[in-house]
Amino acid sequence: MAVGAEAQRQGIARLDIQADELRRRAYAKVEEARSATETLMTAGIIAEPEDLGRDA
């Protein structure tokens, strides 16, 4: 989100959209990636990550 806003500020962004729309799009992409990862793990296509002792 910050990268998109900074690109707009510098005048180099291809799109000119409001901060709330940038945020909405970023969150949607993250949620899509999380959902795809969960689907792949459930199907056994990719392994679940090892517990590295960090809180998620």
N, C-alpha and C positions, 0 to 999 in steps of 0.2 A: 504494500500500500504506500509506504513512504517513498519507494522508488518511483512509482507512477506519479505521485504528487510532485516530487522533485523534478521529474522530466517535464511536467506541465509548467512548473515554475520557470524552468530554463528555456521553455519554448521548443523542446525537441520531441515532445510526445506526439504520437500519431493520432491519438484520441484526446478530445477535450471533454472530460466528464467530471462531475462533481465528486468530492471526497466521499460522500456517503455511497455513491454508486461504485466507486473504486473499492471501498470496503466490502460492499455486498458481493461484488464479483470475486474478490480475493477469498472471502469466507466460503463462497460456493465452490470454488476450485479446491480448497483444502478439504471440504466435506466430501466432494466427489472422490478425491484421492483416498481419503480414509475409508470410504465405502468400498472402493475397488480393492483396496488392500485387504479389508475384512472378508470380502467375497473370495478372493484368491486364497486366503488362509483357510477359510471354511472348506473350500473345495480341495485343499491339500496341494494346490499348485505351488504355493510358497510356504515356507515354514514360519511359524510364529517366532518373533524375536526372542533371543535369550534374555533372561532377567539379569540386568547389569547392576542391580541393587539401587537403581534410581527410582524415585517416585515419578509416576507418569502424570 
